[in-house]
Amino acid sequence: MVSILSIDGGGIRGIIPAAFLVDIEKRTGKPICELFDLIAGTSTGGILAAALTVPDARGKPKLTAKQVHAAYFEHGPQVFQKSMVRLVTSLGGLIRPIYSPNALDLMLETYLGDTRLHSTLTEILVTAYDMTSDTPWFFKTSFAENHRDPVDDPLLTQVVRATTAVPTYFPPLSMEGHCMIDGGVFAANPTLCAYAQARVLYPQEEEFLVVSLGTGVEVLSRSCDEVQNWGIAKWAVPIIGIALNSSNATVNYQMQALSQDRNYIRFQVPLDQNSTAMDDASLENMRRLDFIARKAIRQESERIDRLCRALTKRGSKETVFMPYRVGKAYPA
């Protein structure tokens, strides 16, 4: 049975899937890179995918999930530091990115060093979008192993900078003639991309165990009376959340259909209006996100136990999961 882990984008809300991964490592006693054959990530999910597969000098995992989870709290406030000068000169993000990439670059260099894509301890797939060629871009370990030129086998720091270059938040990454931005513009939930890649890598395999981790979903309801007269200014902010929610839900539906409700599990949590921002790295909000994640972990303890047993004893053809549906797993 081939095991796949997919992690959504969501900025500082990456604290949520990171907490789930800490719990999975604790229950199994194994590093994430040894539990999964393929790990995919978009944006903050790309940070997790790279950080949990980067090797140390002995060829062992350099970082535990617990250390990566802690990194959000240590570096988040600097990465998403709202400089008054930059806010004014960018007109709040209207004419240039809100944040400088310097703190993010420093964090990535600290944790990922000079490791290149081909060196990850397990196969990873990280999404980006190339503005130069106007095409989706997939950074893949297996491709990098056979194509060692700088554009196909970049530094992991470049891979993550590309997938986290969220428009209006961070500037794009210029890399070997390409202009890379956040893969969330087309794959905020990269589960289907990961599943397709796994089918390519393992064409003879019949059983796939797919685990998809969300970064929270904003549950809002608006009437036609409220939105019927909205123009560009009114739609600009909510359309991002709408696009993320609809994209994530669509991929979840597609995965349920393709898996025929076998061995596919999605963990997602509802967020209130106080915790939906992708760039609110205040200590209060980070603690709130962590609390939401830990509450969900307690509620889903039985399913997580079943998942951990399946990951440590792969090979059984028994159906181990029921499908996830928004609104059912976590009652309001």
N, C-alpha and C positions, 0 to 999 in steps of 0.2 A: 504494500500500500504506500503510495507516494503522498507525503504530507506537505501541505502548502499553507503558509501564513501570509495574510494580506493585511496591511495597515493603512487606514485612510489618512488623508490630509486634514489639517485643522489647527496649525499653529501651536500655541501654548496648550491647547486642548489635547496635545499628544500625551499629557500627563495621564489621561484616562487609559489608553491602550498600554502605556508603560506600566501602570499599576497592575493591569491584568497579566502582563508578562512577568512581572515580579512574582505574582502569585503562582503562575504556572511553573516557574523555575523552582520555587520553594516546594511545591507539591511533588514535582518529579525528581528533584535533586539533580537535574541536568541543565546545562546551558541551552538557551533557545536555539542556537545554531546546530545543536546535535539532535534536536527534536523535529526539525523541519528540513525537507529536501530543497525547498524554494521559499524565499522570503521576499515579498514585494512591498513597496511602499511609495506613497506619494507625499511630497512636502514633508511635514513632520513625521509621517510614516517612513519616508526615505531616511531621515535621521536615525530612526530606530533600526531600520534594516541594515544600514551601514555600520552603526555603532555596535550592534550585537553580533556582527560577523567579522569584525576587524581582528586580525591575529596579533598576538604579542610576539616577542622575540623567539619563543619556544614553539610557535605554531598553535597555541591554545587561545581561547577567547580572551581578548584583552579586557573586556568590560562585562560585568554582570548586568542583568536587567535592573537590579537595585541601584547600581551606580549610574546607569543611564537615566533612570527615574529621578535620582537626586540631582542630575545635571540640569534638568528643567528648572528646579528651584534655585540652583546656584547661578545659572547663566541667563535664565529667562528675563529677569529685570534689566540686564544690560542689553540683551538682544533687542528687546522691545522698549528701550528707553526713549521716551518722548521728549526730545530736546526742543525747548521753546524756539530756538533759532531756526531749527529745521522745520518745525511746524509752521512758522511764519513764512519762511522762504518757499515752502512747498505749497502754501495756501491750504494746509491740512490734507495734502496729498493730491490736490487738484492738478498741479503742474509738474510735480516730481515726486519720487518715492518718499514716504514718510520717514523711513528708517535708514540709517547708515548701515552697511553690511559689515563694518569693522568688528563689532563685538561677535557677530555670528562667525566670521572668518576665524577669529581667535579661538572660539570654542571648538570649531571643527579641527583646527590644527592641533589643539590640545589633545583631543580624543582620537583623531584619525591619523594624525601625523602625515607621513609621506607614502602611505600604503596606496597601491593602485587597485583598480577594480578587479583585475584577474586574481588577486590574492585573497579574496573573501573566503571564509571557512566553509560557507555553503553558497549555493547559487542565490544571487539576489537579482531582482528586477526593480529598477527605479525609474519613474516616469519624469519626463520633461517635455517641453515644447520648443522647437527651434523656429524662431521668428524669421530667420534668414531664408530657410527653405519652406516655411509655412507648413511644417509637418510635425506630428507627434514623434517623440524620441524615446527609445527604451535603452537604458544602460543595463547590460546583462553580463554577468560574470562569464558565462560560457562563451559569449561572443568575444569578450576581451581576451580570453585565454588563447584564441586563435587569431586575433587581430591586435597586435601590440602597438600600433601607432597611437599617438597621443589622443586623438579624437575618439577612438574606440576603446582605449584602455586608459582612461584619465585617472587622476588622483581621486580617491574617495571624497576628499574635500571638495573637488570640483563637481562630482556627481551630486553631492548634497546641496551645494550652493545653487546648482541648476534647478533642482526640484523644489527648492524653497524660495526661489525668486518670484514671490507672489506679486503680481502687478499691483502697483500703488503702494505696496509695503517695502519691497526691496528692489534695487536695480537688477536688470538681467545680468547673466554671466556671459562674458565674451570668451569663447573657447574655440581655438583653432578655426576661426572664420565662421563660427556659428554663434547665434544669439539665443541663449537658453533662458526660458522662464518656467515657472511652476507647472508641473504636470497636472495639477488640479484643474487646469482649464479644460481638460478633456477626460481626466480619470481621477476624480477626487476619491473614488473608491476603486482601487486597482485590482479587485478580486478576479474579475473576468479576464483581465490581461494576464494575471498570474496563472489562472487555470489554463488559458490558451498556451502559454509558454511551457507549462508542465506537460501538456499533451504533446508538444513538439519534442521535448527532452526525453520523454518516456512513451514513445509511440505504441509499445506493446503492453503497457500497463492498463489494467482494467479498473483498479480501485484507487480512488483519490480521496484523501481526507483534507477538506478545505476549511480553514479557520479564518474568519474575517473579523477584524477589530475596528469598530467605529470610534470617532472622537466626540460623539454626542450629536443629537439632533434637536434643532429648535422647533418646538411645537407651537405654532401660531395659527390663529384663525382670523381671516379678514373677510368682510362682506363685500359684495359688489358696490354697495353704497359708499363704502370707504375708499375703494380703489378706482372707481370708474373715471374719476377726473385727474388721476395721477399722470404727470408728465415725466420727462427724463430725470429731473431733480428728485422727485418723490420715489421713482423706481430704482434709482442708482444703488441705494444701500440694501433694501430688502431683496432685490433680484439675486444678489450673491448667495444669500441664505436659501432662497428658493431653488436656485440652480444646484447647490450642494445637496439639499434634501432630496430633490427629485432624482438627481443622478445616482445618489447612494441607494435610494429605494428601488430604482430601475435595475441596477446591477444585482441587488439582492433578489429581486423577482427572477431575473434571468438565471442566476445561480441555482435558485430553488428548482426552476424548470429543468435545467440541464442535469442537475444532480438527482432529479426525481426523489427529492427529500432524503437522499442517502448521504451520510457522512459529510454534510455541509452544516456549519454552525456559524452564526453571526452574533457577536456581542455588541450591542448598541445601547445607549442610555439617553433619556430625555433631558434636555437642559431648559432651565428657566431663563428669563430675559437677562438676569444678572450674570450668567455664566457662558453666554454664547460667543462673546468676542474672541477672535483668534489671537488678539494681540494684547489682552489684558493680563500682564504678568505681575500684577500686584500680589503681595503675599496673601492677602485675603482671598483673592480669586483663585490662586493656585491651590490654596488649602481647600477651597470649596470644590474645585474640580477633583481633587484627590478624595475628598469625602464622598462625592457622588460615585466615583469609581469603586471605592471600598464598599459602599452600600450595595452597589450592583453585584460585586463579587460575592458578598454574603448571600444575596438573593439567588445567585446563580451557582452556588457552591456545588450542588449536585451535578449540574451539567459540566462544570469545570472538572470535577473529579472524574466523570466519564471520559472527558476529553483527555485528561492526563493519562488515564489507563490506556486509552487508545493509542496515544503517542508513544508510550513506553512499551506497548505490546502490539505493534503494528503487524498486520498480516491477516487479521480476522476479517471475514466478509460480512460480519454482522452489522446491521444498521445501528449506529451509535447515537444519532441525533435526530431530533425533530426540528423542522424548519423554524427560523426566527421570523416573526412578523412585528412590524412597528406597532407599539401600543399594547402588545400582549405580554411581553417578557417583563416590562417594568411598569406596573400600574402607577398612575399619578398619585 
